[in-house]
């Protein structure tokens, strides 16, 4: 049986996905302003890796 915390966090899944997509778009736009010949696929890969690294940093702090 799922704990109350597990049930509650499942409710936030779609919102978390939305927030991550928003961060991807935000930093994609910023990179587009800074890098004239932006490779969007590479930029997305780098942004996603930066988000993963940031999550790992936060996880280590817990």
N, CA, C and O atoms as a Tripos MOL2 file, in Angstrom:
@<TRIPOS>MOLECULE
protein
  248   247    62     0     0
PROTEIN
NO_CHARGES

@<TRIPOS>ATOM
      1 N           0.8380   -1.1830    0.0000 N.3       1 UNK1
      2 CA          0.0000    0.0000    0.0000 C.3       1 UNK1
      3 C           0.8840    1.2480    0.0000 C.2       1 UNK1
      4 O           1.8900    1.3140    0.7080 O.2       1 UNK1
      5 N           0.5020    2.2070   -0.7820 N.am      2 UNK2
      6 CA          1.2820    3.4380   -0.9010 C.3       2 UNK2
      7 C           1.0990    4.2920    0.3480 C.2       2 UNK2
      8 O           0.0150    4.3670    0.9280 O.2       2 UNK2
      9 N           2.1940    4.9290    0.7400 N.am      3 UNK3
     10 CA          2.1140    5.8410    1.8790 C.3       3 UNK3
     11 C           1.3580    7.1030    1.4680 C.2       3 UNK3
     12 O           1.1840    7.3800    0.2810 O.2       3 UNK3
     13 N           0.9250    7.8400    2.4420 N.am      4 UNK4
     14 CA          0.2280    9.0960    2.1560 C.3       4 UNK4
     15 C           1.1140   10.0470    1.3650 C.2       4 UNK4
     16 O           0.6330   10.7690    0.4930 O.2       4 UNK4
     17 N           2.4070   10.0480    1.6690 N.am      5 UNK5
     18 CA          3.3400   10.9100    0.9450 C.3       5 UNK5
     19 C           3.4270   10.5150   -0.5280 C.2       5 UNK5
     20 O           3.4730   11.3800   -1.4030 O.2       5 UNK5
     21 N           3.4500    9.2060   -0.8010 N.am      6 UNK6
     22 CA          3.5090    8.7360   -2.1850 C.3       6 UNK6
     23 C           2.2520    9.1120   -2.9540 C.2       6 UNK6
     24 O           2.3220    9.5250   -4.1120 O.2       6 UNK6
     25 N           1.1190    8.9690   -2.3150 N.am      7 UNK7
     26 CA         -0.1500    9.3380   -2.9480 C.3       7 UNK7
     27 C          -0.1570   10.8310   -3.2430 C.2       7 UNK7
     28 O          -0.5570   11.2520   -4.3280 O.2       7 UNK7
     29 N           0.2810   11.6230   -2.2870 N.am      8 UNK8
     30 CA          0.2750   13.0750   -2.4460 C.3       8 UNK8
     31 C           1.2170   13.5150   -3.5670 C.2       8 UNK8
     32 O           0.8480   14.3680   -4.3760 O.2       8 UNK8
     33 N           2.4260   12.9500   -3.6310 N.am      9 UNK9
     34 CA          3.3870   13.3940   -4.6510 C.3       9 UNK9
     35 C           2.9100   13.0050   -6.0450 C.2       9 UNK9
     36 O           3.2080   13.7080   -7.0100 O.2       9 UNK9
     37 N           2.1760   11.9030   -6.1740 N.am     10 UNK10
     38 CA          1.6230   11.5300   -7.4820 C.3      10 UNK10
     39 C           0.6900   12.6080   -8.0180 C.2      10 UNK10
     40 O           0.5810   12.8010   -9.2290 O.2      10 UNK10
     41 N           0.0230   13.3040   -7.1130 N.am     11 UNK11
     42 CA         -0.8690   14.3880   -7.5190 C.3      11 UNK11
     43 C          -0.0970   15.5180   -8.1920 C.2      11 UNK11
     44 O          -0.6450   16.2380   -9.0260 O.2      11 UNK11
     45 N           1.1610   15.6710   -7.8320 N.am     12 UNK12
     46 CA          1.9750   16.7710   -8.3440 C.3      12 UNK12
     47 C           2.7270   16.4310   -9.6240 C.2      12 UNK12
     48 O           3.3800   17.2980  -10.2030 O.2      12 UNK12
     49 N           2.6450   15.1860  -10.0700 N.am     13 UNK13
     50 CA          3.4550   14.7570  -11.2150 C.3      13 UNK13
     51 C           3.2650   15.6530  -12.4370 C.2      13 UNK13
     52 O           4.2410   16.1540  -12.9940 O.2      13 UNK13
     53 N           2.0340   15.8550  -12.8520 N.am     14 UNK14
     54 CA          1.7890   16.6630  -14.0510 C.3      14 UNK14
     55 C           2.2830   18.0910  -13.8820 C.2      14 UNK14
     56 O           2.8060   18.6860  -14.8240 O.2      14 UNK14
     57 N           2.1210   18.6400  -12.6890 N.am     15 UNK15
     58 CA          2.6010   19.9940  -12.4250 C.3      15 UNK15
     59 C           4.1250   20.0560  -12.4830 C.2      15 UNK15
     60 O           4.6910   21.0190  -13.0000 O.2      15 UNK15
     61 N           4.7830   19.0370  -11.9580 N.am     16 UNK16
     62 CA          6.2450   18.9900  -12.0180 C.3      16 UNK16
     63 C           6.7280   18.8900  -13.4630 C.2      16 UNK16
     64 O           7.6850   19.5630  -13.8490 O.2      16 UNK16
     65 N           6.0740   18.0580  -14.2530 N.am     17 UNK17
     66 CA          6.4320   17.9380  -15.6710 C.3      17 UNK17
     67 C           6.2570   19.2820  -16.3640 C.2      17 UNK17
     68 O           7.1210   19.7000  -17.1360 O.2      17 UNK17
     69 N           5.1530   19.9570  -16.0970 N.am     18 UNK18
     70 CA          4.8990   21.2820  -16.6740 C.3      18 UNK18
     71 C           6.0090   22.2620  -16.2820 C.2      18 UNK18
     72 O           6.5070   23.0080  -17.1250 O.2      18 UNK18
     73 N           6.3870   22.2590  -15.0180 N.am     19 UNK19
     74 CA          7.4250   23.1760  -14.5410 C.3      19 UNK19
     75 C           8.7740   22.9030  -15.2100 C.2      19 UNK19
     76 O           9.4930   23.8370  -15.5660 O.2      19 UNK19
     77 N           9.1130   21.6330  -15.3790 N.am     20 UNK20
     78 CA         10.3850   21.2870  -16.0290 C.3      20 UNK20
     79 C          10.3580   21.7190  -17.4930 C.2      20 UNK20
     80 O          11.3470   22.2450  -18.0040 O.2      20 UNK20
     81 N           9.2360   21.5000  -18.1650 N.am     21 UNK21
     82 CA          9.1230   21.9580  -19.5590 C.3      21 UNK21
     83 C           9.2840   23.4740  -19.6420 C.2      21 UNK21
     84 O           9.9340   23.9880  -20.5520 O.2      21 UNK21
     85 N           8.6900   24.1810  -18.6870 N.am     22 UNK22
     86 CA          8.8140   25.6400  -18.6520 C.3      22 UNK22
     87 C          10.2810   26.0450  -18.4710 C.2      22 UNK22
     88 O          10.7520   26.9710  -19.1320 O.2      22 UNK22
     89 N          11.0000   25.3590  -17.5850 N.am     23 UNK23
     90 CA         12.4240   25.6580  -17.3950 C.3      23 UNK23
     91 C          13.2180   25.3840  -18.6710 C.2      23 UNK23
     92 O          14.1110   26.1540  -19.0240 O.2      23 UNK23
     93 N          12.8940   24.2920  -19.3600 N.am     24 UNK24
     94 CA         13.5700   23.9840  -20.6220 C.3      24 UNK24
     95 C          13.3530   25.1130  -21.6260 C.2      24 UNK24
     96 O          14.2980   25.5550  -22.2810 O.2      24 UNK24
     97 N          12.1080   25.5810  -21.7480 N.am     25 UNK25
     98 CA         11.8000   26.6670  -22.6810 C.3      25 UNK25
     99 C          12.4940   27.9620  -22.2650 C.2      25 UNK25
    100 O          13.0530   28.6720  -23.1010 O.2      25 UNK25
    101 N          12.4550   28.2590  -20.9780 N.am     26 UNK26
    102 CA         13.0730   29.4870  -20.4640 C.3      26 UNK26
    103 C          14.5550   29.5340  -20.8150 C.2      26 UNK26
    104 O          15.0280   30.5130  -21.3910 O.2      26 UNK26
    105 N          15.2820   28.4860  -20.4730 N.am     27 UNK27
    106 CA         16.7210   28.4980  -20.7160 C.3      27 UNK27
    107 C          17.0500   28.3060  -22.1900 C.2      27 UNK27
    108 O          18.1050   28.7460  -22.6460 O.2      27 UNK27
    109 N          16.1730   27.6630  -22.9370 N.am     28 UNK28
    110 CA         16.3440   27.5890  -24.3900 C.3      28 UNK28
    111 C          16.2680   28.9760  -25.0210 C.2      28 UNK28
    112 O          17.0640   29.3080  -25.8990 O.2      28 UNK28
    113 N          15.3050   29.7850  -24.5710 N.am     29 UNK29
    114 CA         15.1950   31.1660  -25.0780 C.3      29 UNK29
    115 C          16.4330   31.9810  -24.7070 C.2      29 UNK29
    116 O          16.9760   32.7120  -25.5350 O.2      29 UNK29
    117 N          16.8670   31.8480  -23.4670 N.am     30 UNK30
    118 CA         18.0490   32.5960  -23.0230 C.3      30 UNK30
    119 C          19.2600   32.2050  -23.8530 C.2      30 UNK30
    120 O          20.0090   33.0750  -24.2970 O.2      30 UNK30
    121 N          19.4650   30.9130  -24.0700 N.am     31 UNK31
    122 CA         20.5990   30.4710  -24.8850 C.3      31 UNK31
    123 C          20.4670   30.9800  -26.3120 C.2      31 UNK31
    124 O          21.4670   31.3230  -26.9420 O.2      31 UNK31
    125 N          19.2410   31.0330  -26.8300 N.am     32 UNK32
    126 CA         19.0120   31.5440  -28.1790 C.3      32 UNK32
    127 C          19.4160   32.9980  -28.3180 C.2      32 UNK32
    128 O          19.9110   33.4090  -29.3670 O.2      32 UNK32
    129 N          19.2100   33.7800  -27.2680 N.am     33 UNK33
    130 CA         19.6210   35.1890  -27.2980 C.3      33 UNK33
    131 C          21.1410   35.3080  -27.2660 C.2      33 UNK33
    132 O          21.7170   36.1960  -27.8950 O.2      33 UNK33
    133 N          21.7900   34.3990  -26.5230 N.am     34 UNK34
    134 CA         23.2360   34.4780  -26.3050 C.3      34 UNK34
    135 C          24.0470   33.8230  -27.4260 C.2      34 UNK34
    136 O          25.1840   34.2230  -27.6800 O.2      34 UNK34
    137 N          23.4780   32.8330  -28.0880 N.am     35 UNK35
    138 CA         24.1990   32.0550  -29.0980 C.3      35 UNK35
    139 C          23.4620   32.2010  -30.4280 C.2      35 UNK35
    140 O          22.4210   31.5750  -30.6270 O.2      35 UNK35
    141 N          23.9910   33.0260  -31.3480 N.am     36 UNK36
    142 CA         23.2820   33.3080  -32.6030 C.3      36 UNK36
    143 C          22.9690   32.0610  -33.4420 C.2      36 UNK36
    144 O          21.8600   31.9420  -33.9620 O.2      36 UNK36
    145 N          23.8990   31.1540  -33.5800 N.am     37 UNK37
    146 CA         23.7130   29.9550  -34.4090 C.3      37 UNK37
    147 C          23.4190   28.7450  -33.5270 C.2      37 UNK37
    148 O          24.0820   27.7140  -33.6380 O.2      37 UNK37
    149 N          22.4380   28.8720  -32.6670 N.am     38 UNK38
    150 CA         22.1330   27.8500  -31.6730 C.3      38 UNK38
    151 C          21.6680   26.5450  -32.3180 C.2      38 UNK38
    152 O          20.7620   26.5360  -33.1510 O.2      38 UNK38
    153 N          22.3010   25.4560  -31.9220 N.am     39 UNK39
    154 CA         21.8440   24.1070  -32.2700 C.3      39 UNK39
    155 C          20.8130   23.7370  -31.1990 C.2      39 UNK39
    156 O          21.1790   23.4010  -30.0730 O.2      39 UNK39
    157 N          19.5340   23.7970  -31.5480 N.am     40 UNK40
    158 CA         18.4740   23.6230  -30.5540 C.3      40 UNK40
    159 C          18.5020   22.2470  -29.8950 C.2      40 UNK40
    160 O          18.2380   22.1290  -28.6980 O.2      40 UNK40
    161 N          18.8160   21.2200  -30.6560 N.am     41 UNK41
    162 CA         18.8710   19.8700  -30.0860 C.3      41 UNK41
    163 C          19.9950   19.7750  -29.0580 C.2      41 UNK41
    164 O          19.8120   19.2030  -27.9840 O.2      41 UNK41
    165 N          21.1500   20.3310  -29.3880 N.am     42 UNK42
    166 CA         22.2820   20.3130  -28.4560 C.3      42 UNK42
    167 C          21.9840   21.1830  -27.2430 C.2      42 UNK42
    168 O          22.3100   20.8120  -26.1160 O.2      42 UNK42
    169 N          21.3700   22.3270  -27.4680 N.am     43 UNK43
    170 CA         21.0090   23.2040  -26.3530 C.3      43 UNK43
    171 C          20.0400   22.4870  -25.4130 C.2      43 UNK43
    172 O          20.1970   22.5620  -24.1940 O.2      43 UNK43
    173 N          19.0540   21.8020  -25.9570 N.am     44 UNK44
    174 CA         18.1000   21.0590  -25.1280 C.3      44 UNK44
    175 C          18.7980   19.9760  -24.3280 C.2      44 UNK44
    176 O          18.5060   19.7790  -23.1480 O.2      44 UNK44
    177 N          19.7160   19.2780  -24.9680 N.am     45 UNK45
    178 CA         20.4690   18.2270  -24.2660 C.3      45 UNK45
    179 C          21.2600   18.8230  -23.1090 C.2      45 UNK45
    180 O          21.2600   18.2750  -22.0070 O.2      45 UNK45
    181 N          21.9350   19.9470  -23.3590 N.am     46 UNK46
    182 CA         22.7430   20.5880  -22.3220 C.3      46 UNK46
    183 C          21.8800   21.1290  -21.1800 C.2      46 UNK46
    184 O          22.2410   21.0060  -20.0090 O.2      46 UNK46
    185 N          20.7580   21.7170  -21.5250 N.am     47 UNK47
    186 CA         19.8580   22.2490  -20.4960 C.3      47 UNK47
    187 C          19.3120   21.1120  -19.6380 C.2      47 UNK47
    188 O          19.2760   21.2190  -18.4120 O.2      47 UNK47
    189 N          18.8910   20.0310  -20.2750 N.am     48 UNK48
    190 CA         18.3710   18.8910  -19.5260 C.3      48 UNK48
    191 C          19.4400   18.3170  -18.5960 C.2      48 UNK48
    192 O          19.1420   17.9550  -17.4580 O.2      48 UNK48
    193 N          20.6710   18.2350  -19.0700 N.am     49 UNK49
    194 CA         21.7520   17.7360  -18.2170 C.3      49 UNK49
    195 C          22.0080   18.6940  -17.0600 C.2      49 UNK49
    196 O          22.2600   18.2540  -15.9390 O.2      49 UNK49
    197 N          21.9460   19.9960  -17.3170 N.am     50 UNK50
    198 CA         22.1290   20.9800  -16.2490 C.3      50 UNK50
    199 C          21.0230   20.8490  -15.1990 C.2      50 UNK50
    200 O          21.2860   20.9810  -14.0030 O.2      50 UNK50
    201 N          19.7920   20.5910  -15.6380 N.am     51 UNK51
    202 CA         18.6960   20.3890  -14.6930 C.3      51 UNK51
    203 C          18.9190   19.1250  -13.8590 C.2      51 UNK51
    204 O          18.6740   19.1220  -12.6530 O.2      51 UNK51
    205 N          19.3790   18.0610  -14.5000 N.am     52 UNK52
    206 CA         19.6790   16.8250  -13.7670 C.3      52 UNK52
    207 C          20.7740   17.0660  -12.7340 C.2      52 UNK52
    208 O          20.6810   16.5980  -11.6000 O.2      52 UNK52
    209 N          21.8200   17.8050  -13.1370 N.am     53 UNK53
    210 CA         22.9120   18.1190  -12.2160 C.3      53 UNK53
    211 C          22.4110   18.9550  -11.0400 C.2      53 UNK53
    212 O          22.8090   18.7310   -9.8970 O.2      53 UNK53
    213 N          21.5370   19.9180  -11.3270 N.am     54 UNK54
    214 CA         20.9770   20.7610  -10.2700 C.3      54 UNK54
    215 C          20.1360   19.9200   -9.3050 C.2      54 UNK54
    216 O          20.2010   20.1160   -8.0920 O.2      54 UNK54
    217 N          19.3500   18.9890   -9.8440 N.am     55 UNK55
    218 CA         18.5640   18.1030   -8.9850 C.3      55 UNK55
    219 C          19.4690   17.2420   -8.1070 C.2      55 UNK55
    220 O          19.1680   17.0200   -6.9340 O.2      55 UNK55
    221 N          20.5630   16.7620   -8.6670 N.am     56 UNK56
    222 CA         21.5090   15.9590   -7.8950 C.3      56 UNK56
    223 C          22.1170   16.7910   -6.7680 C.2      56 UNK56
    224 O          22.2960   16.2940   -5.6560 O.2      56 UNK56
    225 N          22.4340   18.0580   -7.0520 N.am     57 UNK57
    226 CA         22.9670   18.9480   -6.0110 C.3      57 UNK57
    227 C          21.9600   19.1130   -4.8780 C.2      57 UNK57
    228 O          22.3130   19.0230   -3.7020 O.2      57 UNK57
    229 N          20.7100   19.3530   -5.2400 N.am     58 UNK58
    230 CA         19.6580   19.5290   -4.2330 C.3      58 UNK58
    231 C          19.4730   18.2390   -3.4330 C.2      58 UNK58
    232 O          19.2960   18.2780   -2.2150 O.2      58 UNK58
    233 N          19.5160   17.1120   -4.1160 N.am     59 UNK59
    234 CA         19.3520   15.8270   -3.4330 C.3      59 UNK59
    235 C          20.4690   15.5970   -2.4200 C.2      59 UNK59
    236 O          20.2160   15.0960   -1.3240 O.2      59 UNK59
    237 N          21.6940   15.9560   -2.7740 N.am     60 UNK60
    238 CA         22.8220   15.8000   -1.8510 C.3      60 UNK60
    239 C          22.6580   16.6820   -0.6160 C.2      60 UNK60
    240 O          23.1430   16.3340    0.4600 O.2      60 UNK60
    241 N          21.9860   17.8090   -0.7610 N.am     61 UNK61
    242 CA         21.7880   18.7290    0.3600 C.3      61 UNK61
    243 C          20.7540   18.2120    1.3610 C.2      61 UNK61
    244 O          20.6980   18.6920    2.4930 O.2      61 UNK61
    245 N          19.9480   17.2500    0.9600 N.am     62 UNK62
    246 CA         18.8680   16.7460    1.8350 C.3      62 UNK62
    247 C          19.3980   15.8150    2.8960 C.2      62 UNK62
    248 O          18.6280   15.3050    3.7110 O.2      62 UNK62
@<TRIPOS>BOND
     1     1     2 1
     2     2     3 1
     3     3     4 2
     4     3     5 am
     5     5     6 1
     6     6     7 1
     7     7     8 2
     8     7     9 am
     9     9    10 1
    10    10    11 1
    11    11    12 2
    12    11    13 am
    13    13    14 1
    14    14    15 1
    15    15    16 2
    16    15    17 am
    17    17    18 1
    18    18    19 1
    19    19    20 2
    20    19    21 am
    21    21    22 1
    22    22    23 1
    23    23    24 2
    24    23    25 am
    25    25    26 1
    26    26    27 1
    27    27    28 2
    28    27    29 am
    29    29    30 1
    30    30    31 1
    31    31    32 2
    32    31    33 am
    33    33    34 1
    34    34    35 1
    35    35    36 2
    36    35    37 am
    37    37    38 1
    38    38    39 1
    39    39    40 2
    40    39    41 am
    41    41    42 1
    42    42    43 1
    43    43    44 2
    44    43    45 am
    45    45    46 1
    46    46    47 1
    47    47    48 2
    48    47    49 am
    49    49    50 1
    50    50    51 1
    51    51    52 2
    52    51    53 am
    53    53    54 1
    54    54    55 1
    55    55    56 2
    56    55    57 am
    57    57    58 1
    58    58    59 1
    59    59    60 2
    60    59    61 am
    61    61    62 1
    62    62    63 1
    63    63    64 2
    64    63    65 am
    65    65    66 1
    66    66    67 1
    67    67    68 2
    68    67    69 am
    69    69    70 1
    70    70    71 1
    71    71    72 2
    72    71    73 am
    73    73    74 1
    74    74    75 1
    75    75    76 2
    76    75    77 am
    77    77    78 1
    78    78    79 1
    79    79    80 2
    80    79    81 am
    81    81    82 1
    82    82    83 1
    83    83    84 2
    84    83    85 am
    85    85    86 1
    86    86    87 1
    87    87    88 2
    88    87    89 am
    89    89    90 1
    90    90    91 1
    91    91    92 2
    92    91    93 am
    93    93    94 1
    94    94    95 1
    95    95    96 2
    96    95    97 am
    97    97    98 1
    98    98    99 1
    99    99   100 2
   100    99   101 am
   101   101   102 1
   102   102   103 1
   103   103   104 2
   104   103   105 am
   105   105   106 1
   106   106   107 1
   107   107   108 2
   108   107   109 am
   109   109   110 1
   110   110   111 1
   111   111   112 2
   112   111   113 am
   113   113   114 1
   114   114   115 1
   115   115   116 2
   116   115   117 am
   117   117   118 1
   118   118   119 1
   119   119   120 2
   120   119   121 am
   121   121   122 1
   122   122   123 1
   123   123   124 2
   124   123   125 am
   125   125   126 1
   126   126   127 1
   127   127   128 2
   128   127   129 am
   129   129   130 1
   130   130   131 1
   131   131   132 2
   132   131   133 am
   133   133   134 1
   134   134   135 1
   135   135   136 2
   136   135   137 am
   137   137   138 1
   138   138   139 1
   139   139   140 2
   140   139   141 am
   141   141   142 1
   142   142   143 1
   143   143   144 2
   144   143   145 am
   145   145   146 1
   146   146   147 1
   147   147   148 2
   148   147   149 am
   149   149   150 1
   150   150   151 1
   151   151   152 2
   152   151   153 am
   153   153   154 1
   154   154   155 1
   155   155   156 2
   156   155   157 am
   157   157   158 1
   158   158   159 1
   159   159   160 2
   160   159   161 am
   161   161   162 1
   162   162   163 1
   163   163   164 2
   164   163   165 am
   165   165   166 1
   166   166   167 1
   167   167   168 2
   168   167   169 am
   169   169   170 1
   170   170   171 1
   171   171   172 2
   172   171   173 am
   173   173   174 1
   174   174   175 1
   175   175   176 2
   176   175   177 am
   177   177   178 1
   178   178   179 1
   179   179   180 2
   180   179   181 am
   181   181   182 1
   182   182   183 1
   183   183   184 2
   184   183   185 am
   185   185   186 1
   186   186   187 1
   187   187   188 2
   188   187   189 am
   189   189   190 1
   190   190   191 1
   191   191   192 2
   192   191   193 am
   193   193   194 1
   194   194   195 1
   195   195   196 2
   196   195   197 am
   197   197   198 1
   198   198   199 1
   199   199   200 2
   200   199   201 am
   201   201   202 1
   202   202   203 1
   203   203   204 2
   204   203   205 am
   205   205   206 1
   206   206   207 1
   207   207   208 2
   208   207   209 am
   209   209   210 1
   210   210   211 1
   211   211   212 2
   212   211   213 am
   213   213   214 1
   214   214   215 1
   215   215   216 2
   216   215   217 am
   217   217   218 1
   218   218   219 1
   219   219   220 2
   220   219   221 am
   221   221   222 1
   222   222   223 1
   223   223   224 2
   224   223   225 am
   225   225   226 1
   226   226   227 1
   227   227   228 2
   228   227   229 am
   229   229   230 1
   230   230   231 1
   231   231   232 2
   232   231   233 am
   233   233   234 1
   234   234   235 1
   235   235   236 2
   236   235   237 am
   237   237   238 1
   238   238   239 1
   239   239   240 2
   240   239   241 am
   241   241   242 1
   242   242   243 1
   243   243   244 2
   244   243   245 am
   245   245   246 1
   246   246   247 1
   247   247   248 2
@<TRIPOS>SUBSTRUCTURE
     1 UNK1         2 RESIDUE 1 A UNK
     2 UNK2         6 RESIDUE 1 A UNK
     3 UNK3        10 RESIDUE 1 A UNK
     4 UNK4        14 RESIDUE 1 A UNK
     5 UNK5        18 RESIDUE 1 A UNK
     6 UNK6        22 RESIDUE 1 A UNK
     7 UNK7        26 RESIDUE 1 A UNK
     8 UNK8        30 RESIDUE 1 A UNK
     9 UNK9        34 RESIDUE 1 A UNK
    10 UNK10       38 RESIDUE 1 A UNK
    11 UNK11       42 RESIDUE 1 A UNK
    12 UNK12       46 RESIDUE 1 A UNK
    13 UNK13       50 RESIDUE 1 A UNK
    14 UNK14       54 RESIDUE 1 A UNK
    15 UNK15       58 RESIDUE 1 A UNK
    16 UNK16       62 RESIDUE 1 A UNK
    17 UNK17       66 RESIDUE 1 A UNK
    18 UNK18       70 RESIDUE 1 A UNK
    19 UNK19       74 RESIDUE 1 A UNK
    20 UNK20       78 RESIDUE 1 A UNK
    21 UNK21       82 RESIDUE 1 A UNK
    22 UNK22       86 RESIDUE 1 A UNK
    23 UNK23       90 RESIDUE 1 A UNK
    24 UNK24       94 RESIDUE 1 A UNK
    25 UNK25       98 RESIDUE 1 A UNK
    26 UNK26      102 RESIDUE 1 A UNK
    27 UNK27      106 RESIDUE 1 A UNK
    28 UNK28      110 RESIDUE 1 A UNK
    29 UNK29      114 RESIDUE 1 A UNK
    30 UNK30      118 RESIDUE 1 A UNK
    31 UNK31      122 RESIDUE 1 A UNK
    32 UNK32      126 RESIDUE 1 A UNK
    33 UNK33      130 RESIDUE 1 A UNK
    34 UNK34      134 RESIDUE 1 A UNK
    35 UNK35      138 RESIDUE 1 A UNK
    36 UNK36      142 RESIDUE 1 A UNK
    37 UNK37      146 RESIDUE 1 A UNK
    38 UNK38      150 RESIDUE 1 A UNK
    39 UNK39      154 RESIDUE 1 A UNK
    40 UNK40      158 RESIDUE 1 A UNK
    41 UNK41      162 RESIDUE 1 A UNK
    42 UNK42      166 RESIDUE 1 A UNK
    43 UNK43      170 RESIDUE 1 A UNK
    44 UNK44      174 RESIDUE 1 A UNK
    45 UNK45      178 RESIDUE 1 A UNK
    46 UNK46      182 RESIDUE 1 A UNK
    47 UNK47      186 RESIDUE 1 A UNK
    48 UNK48      190 RESIDUE 1 A UNK
    49 UNK49      194 RESIDUE 1 A UNK
    50 UNK50      198 RESIDUE 1 A UNK
    51 UNK51      202 RESIDUE 1 A UNK
    52 UNK52      206 RESIDUE 1 A UNK
    53 UNK53      210 RESIDUE 1 A UNK
    54 UNK54      214 RESIDUE 1 A UNK
    55 UNK55      218 RESIDUE 1 A UNK
    56 UNK56      222 RESIDUE 1 A UNK
    57 UNK57      226 RESIDUE 1 A UNK
    58 UNK58      230 RESIDUE 1 A UNK
    59 UNK59      234 RESIDUE 1 A UNK
    60 UNK60      238 RESIDUE 1 A UNK
    61 UNK61      242 RESIDUE 1 A UNK
    62 UNK62      246 RESIDUE 1 A UNK
